[in-house]
Amino acid sequence: MHTALPLALLLSAYAGLAVAWKFDVSYDDGTTLHFNGHTNSGCTKFKKSDADVNNVHFEGSSLADTFELFHDERCHDLGYKGKKGVNNVPTGQYASYKVY
């Protein structure tokens, strides 16, 4: 039972380091969508696909510092790979993304 407290403290400290990532996607029509998470997103389909993406602002976390935009919904046709900060992506329609 004495190891439960140190383990709980260690897990709490680790959770504090795993700050959430934020991912803001700007479209040609003026819409900006906001996404966030704590770990890798896996392949995620965009709900909006009727306008071109022109800019992404990405704030990574200790567990995810890269994002990718894909032209297809299954994350096979890579269109752009970005890092932290403002990314002026090639203007176009993207169907899905991954954060890792």
N, C-alpha and C positions, 0 to 999 in steps of 0.2 A: 503494500500500500504506500510505502514511502516514495516509490518511483512515480506514482501517479501525478503528484504535484509538480515535480520538475518537468515531466513530459508535457503536462498541460501548459506550463510556462513557456516551454520551448515552442510548442505549436502556436501559442498566441503570438509570440515574437515573430515567427515565420509568417503567419497570416498578416501581420502588420507590414512586413516587407513586400508582400505580394499585392502591391497597389494596383488598382484597376487600370486597364488601358481604356482610352477613349479614341473614337474614330468618327470624325465628322466628314460627311460626303456632301459636296456642293454640286448642284446640277445647273445646266444652262438656263433652265426656266426660273431660277432664283430659289428653288427649294434646297434646304439643307437638312439632311437626316443625321441623327446622332445614334451611335452604337457604343456599347461598353461591355466589358467582361473582365475576368480575373485570370483566366488561363487561355490556352489555345482555343480558337473559335471553331475549328473544323471548317468544312465547306459550308458556307451559309449563303442562301439565295437572297438577293436584294428583292424587296417587295415593290420597289419603284423601278421600272425599266422603260418608261416612255419619254425619257429625256437623257441627254448626254451628260456624263460626269466630267467636270473640268478641274476639280480641285479636291484634295483630301488633306485634312489636318489630323495627324496621328500623334497621340501621346502614349508611348509604350509603357510597359510595366516591367518588373523584375522577371516575369515569366513570359512576356511577349514583347518583342521589339521590332517586328517586321510584319508588313501586311502585303497581300497580293490581291490584285483585281483580275477577274477572269471574264472572258467574253461569253462563255457558256455557263449553264446552271450547275454543272457537275465539277467545276474547278479543274478542267483539263486544258483549256485554251487560255494560257497566261497572257494578259494584256499589259500588266504593269506590276513591278515589285517596288515597294517603298519602305522608307524608314521613318523615324521620329521627325516631327516638324511638319511644315507645310510642303505638300507635294503637288506640283502642277502637273497632273497626269495628262497623257495624251487624250484629248477630247474624244469621247466615244461612249457607246453604250456598253455597260458592264452588267453581267447577270448575277455574279456571285463574288464572294471574297473569302479570304482566310486571314486570320491574325495568329501569329505564332512567335 
